[in-house]
Amino acid sequence: MEKIFIGGILAFVITLLAIPAIIQIAKMKKLYDVPDDRKVHASPIPSLGGVGIFAGFLIAFLLLSDVAPRGHSFPYYIAAFVVVFFFGVKDDILVITPLKKFLGQLAVAIILMYKSKLLIDDMHGFLNIGIIPPVFSYPLTMFTIIVVMNSFNLIDGVDGLAASIGLITCTIFSIFFYLNNDWLYALMGICMSGALVAFLRFNLSPAKIFMGDTGAMLLGLVNAILVIHFIKTAEGSHILPVFAAPAMGFGILLLPLLDTLRVFAIRIFHKRSPFSADRNHLHHLLLDRGYSHKKITICLSVSAILFIILSYFALPMGTTKVIMAQIFVFFTAILLLHLDKIRQQKNKQLLINEAEPNTYVTINTNNTTSVAAVAEK
């Protein structure tokens, strides 16, 4: 089905042509993402890149959808994409409350569960659990959809990061579904990948445009659909069967998922809304160490690929052991980053304490420290 690849090319071309026009319109109408104390960019940058991603992805997906048999799920997927687009654009332009955003995500989850019948109904041995009844299946699926949607929205904190991670995940899912002749989902993945490649042309550091909530939540929604379908079908595939499918799906989305769950837990622990803003994300930890946007994007993208490879080769251990190992490795890395941050802070304080009375210490924005003499009065 070579037409699948045409979908990716078409999505790439449409997004590539759309983004410059969106940048120009955003500048004319002053539709910027304005810097504040939490954000890491220093100048106003348009945040409507998701509109270009949506246009390239959806047009290509619709035009090439004849390569796949249209099941009952197809029109409801389109409806979910459109719902995300509208409340995403409203949030990018007018800013909506976290509650309204959550209700929009809840509506999308309901469409997918009740109309598309997209449900996680088998744990494949995780914690020795197999088939699960609807009373547990629906809440689990709703939780998965909302968390995956938010995970890509929340990692979109430095130039190129969310798009690069999304490109990796969508491409992996698309290749698997292509090899197994699952054309609709292969097309969905490759169309999103094509749109993201074009978007990265304008989003890599220094970014000319951000994807905003429109692009990030659409990217999260596509990944939520792909990972749930992957969990449901991977073990029964005829080509490249994947045992312990939940562990493999979790491994593919591990970085955005675990970082989001970690940050949500921190916020809830401090009696704050899980959707409130802060600087506790993984990319913030790396920024505090002085890493550039480009370096963070490369490091985390390579880490995501390594997690995918290690997860695949660890699958014979079984679902439970693999997921536990993934969580352990991730949080060990986070702990090491925190310990290194504490060490750096102690070294800076030591340098300040040891400085002579007639000197002053400057802690620069890139986390470096310099000492200079105070001019004589």
HELIX and SHEET records of a PDB file:
HELIX    1   1 LYS A    3  MET A   28  1                                  26    
HELIX    2   2 GLY A   49  LEU A   63  1                                  15    
HELIX    3   3 SER A   65  VAL A   67  5                                   3    
HELIX    4   4 PHE A   74  ILE A   93  1                                  20    
HELIX    5   5 PRO A   98  ILE A  110  1                                  13    
HELIX    6   6 ILE A  111  LYS A  115  3                                   5    
HELIX    7   7 PHE A  126  ASN A  128  5                                   3    
HELIX    8   8 PRO A  134  LEU A  154  1                                  21    
HELIX    9   9 LEU A  161  LEU A  179  1                                  19    
HELIX   10  10 TRP A  183  ASN A  203  1                                  21    
HELIX   11  11 GLY A  212  THR A  233  1                                  22    
HELIX   12  12 ALA A  234  GLY A  236  5                                   3    
HELIX   13  13 ALA A  245  ILE A  252  1                                   8    
HELIX   14  14 LEU A  254  PHE A  269  1                                  16    
HELIX   15  15 LEU A  282  ASP A  288  1                                   7    
HELIX   16  16 HIS A  293  ALA A  314  1                                  22    
HELIX   17  17 LEU A  315  MET A  317  5                                   3    
HELIX   18  18 THR A  319  GLU A  354  1                                  36    
SHEET    1   A 2 TYR A  32  ASP A  33  0                                        
SHEET    2   A 2 ILE A  45  PRO A  46 -1                                        
SHEET    1   B 2 THR A 359  ILE A 363  0                                        
SHEET    2   B 2 THR A 369  ALA A 373 -1                                        
END                                                                             
